[in-house]
């Protein structure tokens, strides 16, 4: 994978990293948007299904076998670059879920409305916090589940709390 000079993944690289629409509708799946060619593999070690691999040496970028991945999300908190997300577009409604690692304080509140951000940090809509997991097993890196508009599930990659939320 490669990225633009501003650090954002190129569109053609995003297409290679994304699961098919059919796979997205079957249930949660991990999306890896790592572009770093550095010695790093905690996501490989964290995956209980063995769905994440690095081709070649440890400096390669990780890839996920979307047919093996069940979207458990253990790898989200293991990634030091915060480059792994989980998406669940399996429901029939107008919304879907994006899970993102979140290393800021204070944590958002359950049910809180937040501003959803894309890969470039631009606002793309509103999201609702539906779950926060912050366990010792996940190395105390909180993972926040966001309910987003279904057509934004592949865009939303972070969020910011609305002014005054604390």
C-alpha positions in Angstrom: 0.0 0.0 0.0 1.0 3.5 -0.5 -0.1 6.9 0.6 -0.2 10.5 -0.5 2.4 13.0 0.8 -0.1 14.0 3.5 -0.2 10.4 4.9 -3.7 9.5 3.6 -4.1 6.2 1.7 -4.5 6.5 -2.0 -7.9 5.6 -3.4 -6.5 2.6 -5.4 -4.9 1.2 -2.3 -8.1 1.5 -0.3 -10.0 -0.5 -2.9 -7.6 -3.4 -2.4 -7.9 -3.4 1.3 -11.7 -3.3 1.4 -13.9 -6.5 1.6 -16.6 -7.1 -0.9 -20.1 -5.7 -0.3 -21.3 -9.4 0.1 -18.7 -10.0 2.8 -19.6 -6.8 4.6 -23.3 -7.9 4.8 -22.3 -11.3 6.5 -21.1 -9.7 9.7 -18.2 -7.9 11.4 -14.9 -7.8 9.6 -11.5 -6.1 10.2 -10.2 -3.4 7.8 -6.5 -2.9 7.9 -5.3 0.5 6.6 -1.6 0.2 7.5 1.0 1.8 5.1 4.1 1.6 7.3 7.0 -0.5 6.1 8.5 -1.0 9.6 9.2 -4.0 11.7 5.8 -4.4 13.4 3.5 -7.4 13.7 1.4 -7.2 17.0 -1.8 -7.6 14.9 -0.6 -10.9 13.5 0.1 -12.2 17.0 -3.1 -10.8 18.4 -5.5 -12.5 15.9 -6.9 -15.7 17.5 -8.1 -16.9 14.1 -4.8 -16.4 12.3 -6.6 -14.2 9.7 -3.9 -11.6 9.7 -0.6 -12.2 7.9 2.4 -10.3 6.7 3.8 -11.5 3.4 7.6 -11.7 3.4 9.6 -10.2 6.2 8.3 -8.4 9.3 8.6 -5.0 7.5 5.7 -5.8 5.2 2.2 -4.5 5.6 -0.4 -6.8 7.2 -3.3 -8.3 5.2 -6.5 -9.8 6.5 -8.2 -12.9 5.1 -11.8 -11.6 5.3 -13.2 -15.1 4.9 -11.4 -16.2 8.1 -11.9 -13.0 10.1 -14.9 -12.9 12.4 -14.4 -9.2 13.3 -13.7 -10.0 17.0 -11.5 -6.8 17.2 -8.7 -8.0 19.4 -6.2 -6.7 16.8 -7.7 -3.1 17.0 -6.1 -2.4 20.4 -2.9 -4.3 19.5 -2.0 -2.0 16.6 0.3 0.8 17.8 -0.5 2.8 14.7 -4.3 2.7 15.2 -4.6 1.5 11.6 -7.1 -1.2 12.1 -10.9 -0.8 12.2 -13.9 -3.2 12.4 -17.0 -2.7 10.4 -20.4 -4.4 10.6 -22.9 -3.7 7.9 -24.8 -6.9 8.4 -28.1 -5.4 9.5 -31.0 -4.4 7.3 -31.5 -1.0 8.7 -30.2 2.4 7.6 -27.2 2.2 10.0 -24.0 0.2 10.4 -21.3 0.0 13.1 -17.7 1.1 12.9 -15.3 0.2 15.8 -12.3 2.4 16.3 -9.4 2.4 18.8 -9.5 5.6 20.9 -6.6 6.8 23.0 -7.9 10.1 24.3 -9.4 11.1 27.6 -12.1 11.6 28.7 -13.8 8.7 27.0 -17.2 9.4 25.4 -20.4 8.4 27.1 -22.7 5.6 25.9 -25.3 7.0 23.6 -23.3 10.2 23.1 -23.7 11.9 19.7 -20.2 12.6 18.1 -19.0 14.0 14.9 -17.8 11.2 12.6 -14.5 11.9 10.8 -13.1 10.4 7.6 -9.4 9.4 6.9 -8.5 13.0 6.4 -10.0 14.2 9.6 -13.0 15.8 7.8 -16.4 15.7 9.3 -18.7 13.3 7.4 -21.7 13.2 9.6 -22.9 12.3 13.1 -22.4 9.0 14.9 -23.8 7.6 18.1 -21.5 5.8 20.6 -23.1 2.3 21.2 -20.4 0.5 23.1 -17.0 1.1 24.7 -14.6 -1.8 25.5 -11.6 -1.0 27.7 -10.4 -4.3 29.1 -7.1 -5.5 30.4 -7.1 -8.1 27.6 -7.1 -5.3 25.1 -4.1 -3.7 26.7 -6.3 -0.9 28.0 -6.7 0.7 24.6 -10.4 1.5 24.4 -12.4 0.5 21.4 -15.4 2.6 20.7 -18.3 1.3 18.6 -20.1 4.0 16.5 -23.4 3.7 14.9 -23.2 5.5 11.5 -25.2 5.9 8.4 -24.8 2.7 6.3 -23.4 4.6 3.3 -20.6 6.1 5.5 -19.4 2.8 7.0 -16.4 2.6 4.8 -15.6 6.3 5.3 -15.8 6.8 9.0 -12.4 6.1 10.7 -12.5 8.3 13.8 -14.6 10.8 15.7 -14.5 13.9 17.8 -16.7 14.7 20.7 -19.0 17.7 20.1 -18.1 20.9 21.9 -19.2 20.9 25.5 -19.3 17.1 25.8 -17.4 15.9 28.9 
